[in-house]
Amino acid sequence: MTGIQGTSRLAAARPGCVAAMTVAVLMLTGCAGSISAPPGGGSTATPTPSTTATARPSATATARPSTTATPAPAIAADPTVCGPGDLALSLQSRPQDSGMGQFFWNLSLTNTGGAACTVEGYPVTTLVGSASGEPVGSASGTEPGRWYPVTVVVLEPGTSAYSLLHLGQAGAYDCPLVPVGALDVTLPGWDAATRVPTPNPIEGCDDDSTVLVRTGPLAPAPVTF
């Protein structure tokens, strides 16, 4: 009672002070009501959106196709001249073309090697005595261009070239006769002769003045009359 009475007295004595105090209490009450604390007592911070770096696609290097060098085609070497070791020589008779004191043989040269080689020109032949085994008489002459011209003949392995041999009957000449069973054959460019058996025994002239054999140029096929 004493407090209330004291207050009443204060209000009666100082009415302006009471009004000021009332306003102050209302203001404090209003401020306290407008501030609401977040649950848990912590302050709520507005999150700032993070800046997400957009990864740029990595530059992928485009692989260039490798360039493969194409080797240049090998250039085949020109065939070399046939040597005695490259050829098999043989003689074949031509009875259908014989008569009138003359006859013909084919001289054939067959490539027995593993690579191509060439022949050209006129073979040189010498008659070989059957008894002595030595050359007799004169070396052969030539019949130029009668059927084939002189040309390079390329012999692949297994193929042949031919020379037509034109022979005279030794009995038709005034010369010493000697039996013959082979010919020594030398090709252009050869240093040595190759001995070739005759198709049949013949007679030769045992002197150097009588030419019994004439050879034609080497050709890719036998001569046909």
C-alpha positions in Angstrom: 0.0 0.0 0.0 2.7 2.3 0.8 4.4 1.7 -2.7 1.2 2.4 -4.5 0.5 5.3 -2.5 4.0 6.5 -3.2 3.5 6.1 -6.9 0.2 7.8 -6.8 1.7 10.6 -5.1 4.6 10.7 -7.6 2.1 10.7 -10.5 0.1 13.3 -8.9 3.1 15.4 -8.1 4.8 14.8 -11.5 2.4 13.9 -14.3 4.9 14.4 -17.2 7.4 12.0 -15.8 4.8 9.2 -15.6 3.8 9.7 -19.2 7.4 9.6 -20.4 8.1 6.4 -18.5 5.0 4.8 -20.1 6.1 5.6 -23.6 9.6 4.2 -22.9 8.1 0.9 -21.7 5.9 0.6 -24.8 8.9 1.2 -27.1 11.0 -1.4 -25.4 8.1 -3.9 -25.5 7.5 -3.2 -29.3 11.2 -3.7 -30.2 11.4 -6.9 -28.2 8.4 -8.2 -30.1 9.8 -7.4 -33.5 13.1 -9.3 -33.0 12.7 -13.1 -33.3 15.6 -15.3 -32.7 16.2 -18.2 -35.0 15.6 -21.7 -33.5 18.6 -22.9 -31.6 19.6 -19.4 -30.9 22.0 -19.0 -33.9 21.9 -16.2 -36.5 20.6 -17.1 -39.9 23.0 -16.0 -42.7 21.7 -15.7 -46.2 23.9 -18.0 -48.3 25.7 -16.4 -51.2 25.4 -18.6 -54.3 28.8 -20.1 -55.0 30.3 -19.5 -58.4 30.6 -22.9 -60.1 33.4 -22.9 -62.6 32.2 -24.4 -65.8 34.9 -26.8 -67.0 35.8 -26.1 -70.6 36.1 -29.2 -72.8 39.7 -30.1 -73.2 41.0 -29.7 -76.7 41.4 -33.1 -78.1 44.3 -33.3 -80.7 43.1 -34.9 -83.9 45.6 -37.5 -84.8 46.8 -37.2 -88.4 46.9 -40.4 -90.3 50.5 -41.6 -90.7 51.8 -41.4 -94.2 53.4 -44.6 -95.3 56.0 -44.1 -97.9 55.3 -46.3 -101.0 58.6 -47.9 -102.1 59.5 -47.1 -105.7 59.2 -50.2 -107.9 62.4 -51.9 -108.5 63.8 -51.4 -111.9 64.7 -54.7 -113.5 68.3 -54.8 -114.7 68.9 -55.4 -118.3 69.7 -59.1 -119.1 73.3 -59.8 -119.5 75.0 -61.6 -122.4 74.6 -65.4 -122.1 77.8 -67.2 -121.2 78.8 -70.8 -121.9 77.5 -71.8 -118.5 74.0 -70.4 -119.3 73.3 -72.3 -122.5 72.9 -75.9 -123.7 74.0 -76.2 -127.3 72.8 -78.9 -129.7 72.7 -79.6 -133.5 69.6 -80.9 -135.4 69.7 -82.2 -138.9 67.2 -81.0 -141.6 67.2 -83.9 -144.1 64.2 -82.4 -146.0 66.4 -79.4 -147.0 69.5 -81.4 -148.1 70.6 -82.1 -151.6 72.6 -80.9 -154.5 75.9 -81.1 -152.6 74.6 -79.2 -149.6 72.7 -79.7 -146.4 71.4 -77.7 -143.4 71.5 -78.1 -139.6 69.9 -76.1 -136.8 72.2 -74.9 -134.1 70.0 -74.4 -131.0 71.0 -72.6 -127.8 68.7 -73.2 -124.8 68.9 -71.0 -121.7 69.4 -73.5 -118.8 70.0 -70.8 -116.2 67.7 -69.1 -113.7 67.7 -65.7 -115.3 67.2 -64.1 -118.7 70.2 -63.5 -120.9 70.8 -62.3 -124.5 72.5 -63.6 -127.6 73.3 -61.7 -130.8 75.1 -62.1 -134.0 76.8 -65.0 -135.8 78.2 -68.1 -134.2 81.6 -69.2 -135.3 82.0 -73.0 -135.9 85.0 -75.3 -136.6 84.8 -78.9 -137.6 86.4 -81.4 -135.2 88.1 -84.5 -136.5 86.7 -87.8 -135.1 90.1 -89.5 -134.9 92.2 -86.6 -133.5 89.6 -84.7 -131.5 91.2 -81.6 -132.9 89.7 -78.8 -135.0 90.2 -79.3 -138.7 89.8 -77.1 -141.8 88.6 -73.5 -141.9 86.4 -71.7 -139.5 82.9 -71.0 -140.6 81.8 -68.1 -142.8 78.4 -66.2 -142.6 75.2 -65.8 -144.6 74.2 -62.3 -143.6 70.6 -61.4 -143.7 69.4 -64.3 -145.8 66.4 -65.1 -143.6 66.8 -63.2 -140.3 68.5 -59.9 -139.6 71.1 -59.5 -136.8 69.2 -58.7 -133.7 69.4 -59.1 -129.9 67.5 -62.2 -128.8 66.4 -62.3 -125.2 66.3 -65.8 -123.8 64.2 -66.4 -120.8 65.0 -69.5 -118.8 64.0 -72.6 -120.9 63.7 -70.8 -124.2 66.0 -71.1 -127.2 67.7 -69.2 -130.1 68.6 -70.7 -133.4 71.2 -70.3 -136.1 70.8 -72.0 -139.5 74.0 -73.8 -140.5 74.5 -74.2 -144.3 77.1 -77.0 -145.0 78.7 -78.2 -148.2 79.5 -81.8 -149.0 83.3 -82.2 -148.6 83.3 -84.8 -151.4 82.3 -82.1 -153.8 85.6 -80.2 -153.2 89.2 -81.1 -154.2 90.5 -81.4 -150.6 91.8 -84.1 -148.2 88.9 -85.7 -146.5 88.7 -86.4 -142.8 85.8 -87.8 -140.7 84.1 -85.3 -138.5 82.0 -86.0 -135.4 81.6 -82.6 -133.6 81.7 -78.9 -134.1 83.4 -76.3 -131.8 81.0 -73.4 -131.4 82.0 -69.9 -130.2 79.4 -67.2 -129.8 80.1 -63.4 -130.0 81.7 -62.3 -126.7 82.9 -65.8 -125.7 86.5 -66.5 -125.1 86.3 -70.3 -125.5 84.4 -72.7 -127.7 81.8 -75.3 -126.7 82.0 -78.6 -128.4 78.8 -80.0 -129.8 78.3 -83.5 -131.3 77.1 -83.7 -134.9 73.6 -85.2 -135.6 75.4 -87.8 -137.9 79.0 -88.4 -139.0 80.1 -86.2 -141.9 83.4 -85.6 -143.8 85.4 -82.4 -143.6 88.2 -80.9 -145.6 91.6 -81.1 -143.8 92.8 -77.7 -145.2 92.3 -74.1 -144.3 91.3 -72.9 -147.8 87.9 -74.6 -148.0 85.0 -73.1 -146.1 82.4 -75.9 -145.6 80.1 -74.2 -143.0 78.3 -70.9 -143.1 76.2 -69.7 -140.2 73.1 -67.5 -140.1 72.4 -64.9 -137.4 70.9 -66.0 -134.1 67.2 -65.8 -134.3 64.2 -66.6 -131.9 62.9 -69.4 -134.1 64.3 -71.9 -136.7 64.4 -70.8 -140.3 61.7 -72.3 -142.5 62.1 -72.5 -146.3 
